[in-house]
Amino acid sequence: MASHFQEGNSTSSSLSYFILDGYEDVGSLRYFYFLIAAVLYFVIVIVNTFMIVVICVNRSLHEPMYIFLCSLFVNELYGSTGLFPFLLVQILSDIHTVSVSFCFLQIYCLHTYVNIEFCNLAVMSYDRYLAICCPLQYNTRMTCNKAVFFIIAVWLFSFVKFLIPFSLNIRLTFCGNIINSLCCQNYLVAKLACSDPKVNNIFGLFGAVLTILVPLLPILFSYMKILEVCFSGSKQTRQKAVSTCTPHLASLLYFSFGCTFGTLQSRFDMSSVPRELRLILSLYLLIVPPFFNPIMFGLQMSKIRNNLHMSSVIRCWLVKEIKY
C-alpha cells in the first residue's frame, strides 16, 4: 500500500498506472463473477455478430434501415470489447491497476462508442421519418449509398469530436491515481489533476452538449413528424409506425437513461445510492444496449425474423439431406 500511496501523490511525469477502487476482495466469488461476465460477453459477441452476418449475406436486407442496424451492431461489439476483456482480467486480479496509456485508450473507446450510438440512433430516426412520412419519396431520398455516407459521417464525427478534450486530458499533471470506478472514466481521471482542469471541464461540457444536442434535434424532429402522420393517418399507417419505431424508441430510451445516470454519477454526489447499484449502473451503457439491441431488433423487424426462419429451415433441410 505504501508504494500506491507514494505514486498516488506523484506527478504525471512519473505516474505509470491508476488504481481502480471500485473492486473489492470477494474471495472465491470472483470466479462466479468472472463466469457471469464471460458468458455475458460471449452472448453479446455471438448475437451481434450473427445479426451482422444475417444482414450482410441476405440481399433482401440490403436496404438503408438494415445498413443502419448493421452499423449499430458493429458499434455494440466495439463498445463491449472496450470493456469486457479488461473487466474479466480485473475480476481475477489481486491488484486492480491499469496503465495510464491503456486507461486513456479505454476512455477514448468508451466515449466514442457512446457518441456513435447516439448519432446512429439519430440517423435511424430520420430514416423512419422518411419511410413513414414520405413513403413515395423514400427510395430516392434514402438510398443505400446515402445510408453508407451517413454511417461514415457518424463514425468520423464521433472519432474526431472527442480528440480535443482527450488531448487536453493526456497533458494533465496528476496528483493522485485512485479512480473510484470499475473502469477508466474521463471525468474521474480529470478530477485527479493537480491544477484545476477548468479548460478541460469546459471542453468536456461542450462535448457533452454536442453529443446530446446533435443527435437529439433530428430525433425530436423525426418523431414529431411521425406522430403527426400517426394521428392524421390510417390505421395501417399507425400499425407500420408502431412496428418499425417501437424497438428504436425502446433502444433510445434505455440508452438515454444510461447516459443520464452516467453524467449524474460522475459530476454529482451519489453517495445516497448504494455502492453496488452505482457500480452496476456505471456499466449499464456497455451491457444493456449491446445485449438487448440485436435481440429486440431481430425479433421486432419482420424481414429479419423471416430471414432467420428461412435460415433455420434451410439448415434443417441440409442436415436431413446429409443424413440420407
N, C-alpha and C positions, 0 to 999 in steps of 0.2 A: 504493500500500500504506500510505502514511503516514496518509491520511485514514481508512482502515479501522482502523488501529491506534488512532488518536485516538478514533474513535467507539466502538470496542470497549471503551474504558475509561471511557466516559461513563455517565451515569445514564439511567434510562428516561424522564426528563423531556425529554431531547434525543435519545434513541435513536429513529431513524426506520426502521432496517432491520436485518435479520440477514444474516449471510454463511453460505451453505451450503458447508461444507468437504468434502462428500462427492464433489464433482465434480472431475475432472481435465482438463487440456488434452489432448485426444486428437486434435487436428488435424482432418483431413478425415473421420476415422472418426465424428465426431459426426453426420454426415448419415446414416450407416449405422445408428447407434443411434436416431436420430430416426425413421427409416423403420420399424425394428422396433417401437418404442414406438407409433407412429401406427397401424400395421397391427394390433397387439395391441389397442389401444383401440377401433379400428373394429370388430374382430371381437366384442369384449365388448359393445359397444353394439348391434350387429346381432343377436347370438344372444339376448341378454336381452330386447331389445325384441320380437323375433319370438316368444319364448315367452310374453311378457305378452299380446301380441295374440292368439295362438292360444288362450290360456285365456279371454280376455275375449269373443271372438267365438263360441266353441263352447259352446252351452248345456249340453252333456253334461259339460263340465268345471267347471260352476258348483257345485262341491262344496267342503267345508271344506279338504280336503287340497290342492286346486289353488289355492284362495284364499291359503293359507299360502305356497305356492310362488310365486304372483304377488307377494306381499309380499317374499319373498326375492330375486326377480329385480329388483324395484324398488330394493331396498337395494344390490344389486350395481352398478346404474347410479349410485346416489347415491355410493357409496364410490369407485368408479373415476373418476368425474367430479371428485371431490375431489383426485385425484392426477394423472391423465394430462395434462390441458391444461396444468397447472403444470409437470409434468415435461418436456413437449415444448418449452415456452418455455425452460426452464433448459438443456436439451441444446444448443440453438442459441445460447444467450447466451455472451458472453465473460466477463461478470461475473455471478457467481451470488449475487444478493442477493434478498431478499424483504422487503417492508414489514412492519412489526410488526403492523399491523391484519390484513393478509392471512394472516400466519403464524398468528395466533390463530384466524382463521376456518378455516384448514385443519386446525388441531389439533381444533377443535370438530367439524368434519365427519368426520374420520377416527375420532375416539373414539366418536362416536355411531353411526357405521357398524358398528364392532366390537360395540358393545353390542346394537344392533338385530339383528345377525347371530346372536349367541349366543342371545338371547331368542327369536328366530324359530325357531331350531333346537329350542329347548326346547318351545315350544307344538306344533311339528310332532311331536316325540317323544310328547307327551301325546295328540295326535290318533291316532298309530299305536297307542298303548296301548289307546285306546277301540275302535279298529277291529278289533284282533286279540283283545283280552281280553274285550271286551264288545260283540260284533257285533250282538246283538239290541237293545241299548240305544243303539247308536251314533247312529242318526238322531234320537233325542230328546235325547241328551246333548251332541251336537256338531252344531249346525245352522249354516247359513250366517251367520245373524245373530250367533251366538256367536263364529264364526270372525272376523268383522269386528270384533267387540268386542275379542277377543284382540289383533288386529293394531293397533288404535288404542291399546290399553293398552301394547303393546310399544314403539311409536314414541314415545308421550308419556313413558313411564317413561325411555326412553333419552335423550330430549332434555332432560328436567328433571334427571335424575340427575347429569349432568356440569356443570350450571350452577354448583354451589358451588366445586369445585376450579378450574373455568375462570375464575370471577370473582376468585378469590384470586390466580391467576397473572397476570391482567391488571393487578392492582395492585402487582405486584412491582417493585422497583427493580433494574435490571440493570447490572452492571459489566463485561459482555462481550457480544459479539454474534456469536460464531462458533459455529455449530451443526455438529457433525460428523455430517452425515446428508445424504441427498438431498432430504428434505422436513422440514417442521416437526414435531417430536415434543414432547409435553407435558413429559416428564421432562427432556429435554435442554435445553429452554428454561428450566425451573425451576432447573437447575444453574447458569445464568448469573447468578442473583440475587446482589446484593451481600451481603445478610444470609442467614443460614441459613434456608432455606424449610421449617422444621420442621412448621409447621401445614399447609403445602401438601402435604408428604410424607405426613402423617397422613391428610388427606382423600383424597389420591391413592391411598394404600394401602387405605383403607376403600372407596373407589370401585371399586378393582380386585377386592376381595373380593366386593362386591355384583355386579360384572359376571360373576364366575365362579360364586359360590355360588347366586345367584338362579336362573340357568338350569340349573346342574348338578344341583340337587336333583330337579326334575321329570324331568330326563333319566335320572338313575340309577334313580329310582322306576319310570319307564315301562319301561325296558329290563330291570330285574329281573323285573317282572311278565310282560313279553313272553317272556323266557327260560323262566319257569315254565310258561307255556302251551305253548311250543315243545317242552319236554321231556316234558310230560304229554299233549300233544295229538296229533292225527292227522298223517299225512304231508302232507295237503293244507294243514293249518294252518301247518305248518313252511314249506312252499313259499310260502305267502302272506306269511308274516313275512319270509322271506329276500328275496322280490322287492320288497316295499314298504319294507323297512328298510335294505337294502344301500346305496342312494345316500345316504340320510340319515346312516347311520353313517360312510360314507366322507367326506362333507362335514364332519361333526362332528370326525372325526379330523384331517384336514389343516388345518381351521380352528384346532383346539386346539393343534396343533403350531406354527402361525404365531404364535398368542397367546403361547405359552410362550417361543419364541425371542425375540419382541419384548420381553417383560418381562426376560428374562435379558440381552439385549443392552444395554438402556437402564440397567439397575441394577447390572450386574456387569462386571468386566474381561473383555472378549472378544478381547483383543489376540492370543491364540494362534490365533484363527480368521483365515484370510486375509481381507484387507480387501475384496477384490472379492466374496467369498462373503458377507461381512457386509452389504455394501451391497445385494446382490441379495435376500438373505433379509429385509432390512428392509422390502422392498416386497412380500414374499410374500403377505401378507394382502389386498393390494389388486390382486393379479394372478391368483393361483391360484383362489380361490373364485369371483370374477366370471367367469373364463374357463371353468372346468370344471363349475360347478354347473348352468347351463342345459343343457349338453351331456349331462351324466351323468343328470340327472333326466329330460330329454327322451327319452333312449334307453332308460332303465330302466322308466319308467312306461308300461304297455301302452296306457292310454287316450290318452295324449299321442301315442304312436307311431302309433296308429290314426288319430287326427285329422290328424297330419302326413301320413300316407299318403293319406287321403281328400282333403286339400287339394291334394296334388300330382296326384292322379287328376283332380280337378275342373279344375285349371289346364290339364292336358294336353287334356282334353275340350273346354274352351273355346277353346284355341288351334286345335284341329282344326276346330271349328265356324266360327271366324272365317276360316280358310283357305278353307273350302268356300263 
